Amino acid sequence: MINIIAAYPDYLDLYGEYSAVKLLEKRLTGCGKEVAVTGMGFGTFPDISRADMIYVGAGTEGRVLSVLNDMKEHAGQLKEFVGRGGLLAVSGSSMAIFCRTVTDTRNGTGCEGLGLFDAQAVITPKRRYGELICSYGSEKKVIGAVNSSIDFARGNAQEEMFRVIWDSSGRFPKGTAEGFRTGDNVYASEITGPLIWRNPFLLDEIAEKLAGEKLPECRELWYTETVRAYDHALEVLMKEAHLA
């Protein structure tokens, strides 16, 4: 049984982020795997000792701060979960929850984060939107959007998730590190979409980590249409970026 925990699914669901959990479940059950999805919410922190994955979707800055406050008493359990190899996936502004500190320049306040990432999050008054193309590894290209007012300052010890190739807003210059990664079990990116829906090779990578094995190629219509949508969107963005 593969146990997935969806953190605050009705609260951190900006842009339909928790469809990513349903997509993972669909990919795994289509290969004969048993999957159980449990919710985590305010006042309801499930036993994560046997969880295989925790998914934290994107939310507005105010909601991110509320979740951070609620999660603080469980910081030790979350660090143990990651330390034993549990898979943590974080999307959008929710990355701030796991930084060392969070500063809100709108009102001059600040607080400690959960400290899983060697980074600082700074909430600014200005929201910025951009479509991105990023490199992942030596060959793969990731696409998606960032719509955020949070700046992240990475520490020297923090690994990157992606490397920006192009950003329509100009916020991230070419070559900028995007997102956070820790080992092979922590994925965090500001990019939403949801990320693994728009980039099916990431869906496969995470599903195979959870399954512990290479999965057979999926030939179901929903998957082939997802791949087709990725190919088309990448082609359009590459032309817009004058890279095609």
Buried (B, 14 or more C-beta within 10 A) or exposed (E): EBBBBBBBBEBBBBBBBBBBBBBBBBBBEBEEBEBEBBBBBEEEBBEBEEBBBBBBBBBBBEBBBBBBEBBBEBBEEBBEBBEEEBBBBBBBBBBBBBBBBBBBBEEEEBEEBBBBBBBBBBBBEEEBEBBBBBBBEEEEBBBBBBBBBBBBBBEEEBBBBBBBBBBBEEBBEEEBBBBBBBEEBBBBBBBBBBBBBBBBBBBBBBBBBBBEEEBEEBEEEEBEEBBEEBEEBBEEBBEEBEEE
